[in-house]
Amino acid sequence: MCEMSLCEICGEYLSISYCPICGRLGCSDCLIQLTPVVRVCRDCLNKYGRDKVLELLGLKSRVSRPYTRVKLIR
């Protein structure tokens, strides 16, 4: 496995994306889904808070409520 594809936060799992605030690669455990298309690392989320992160990304005016997952009933 290529070390460059590992999560830069925990170093244990493969990265799936990067944090648009700090630029670090992160795995699904270390990146928090803010919107259907935006994930940020938990360090940046804890440091700046959800509202400030959305503002820094230019999404403050477009997102009115937190992204939630919906379980489909079959």
C-alpha positions in Angstrom: 0.0 0.0 0.0 1.3 3.4 -0.9 2.0 5.6 2.2 0.9 8.7 0.3 -2.7 7.2 0.2 -2.9 6.8 3.9 -4.9 9.1 6.1 -2.6 11.9 7.3 -4.6 12.3 10.5 -4.7 8.7 12.0 -2.3 7.0 9.6 -4.3 3.7 9.8 -6.8 3.8 6.9 -6.8 4.7 3.2 -7.7 8.3 2.6 -11.0 9.1 0.8 -10.7 12.8 0.4 -8.9 15.9 1.9 -9.9 18.6 4.2 -10.4 21.8 2.2 -9.4 23.9 5.2 -6.0 22.4 6.2 -5.4 20.2 3.1 -4.6 17.0 4.9 -5.8 13.7 3.4 -8.3 11.9 5.6 -10.2 8.6 5.9 -13.9 8.2 6.5 -13.4 8.1 10.3 -11.4 11.3 10.4 -13.4 13.5 8.0 -16.8 14.8 9.0 -19.5 15.1 6.3 -20.8 18.7 6.5 -22.9 18.7 3.3 -23.5 16.1 0.7 -20.3 17.1 -1.0 -18.1 18.7 1.7 -16.0 16.8 4.3 -13.6 18.5 6.7 -11.3 17.0 9.3 -12.5 16.9 12.9 -9.5 19.0 14.0 -10.6 21.9 11.8 -14.2 21.4 12.8 -13.3 21.5 16.5 -10.9 24.5 16.0 -13.2 26.7 13.9 -16.7 25.4 14.5 -19.3 24.4 11.9 -20.5 27.9 11.1 -17.0 29.3 10.6 -15.9 26.4 8.4 -19.0 26.9 6.2 -18.2 30.6 6.0 -14.5 29.9 5.1 -15.7 27.6 2.3 -18.2 30.1 1.0 -21.1 27.9 1.8 -22.7 29.8 4.8 -25.5 31.3 2.8 -26.3 28.1 0.9 -26.5 25.6 3.8 -29.4 26.2 6.2 -29.3 23.0 8.3 -26.8 20.2 9.1 -26.5 17.4 6.6 -28.1 14.2 8.0 -28.2 10.7 6.6 -31.5 9.2 5.9 -32.1 5.5 6.2 -34.2 4.1 3.4 -36.9 1.6 4.4 -37.3 -1.3 1.9 
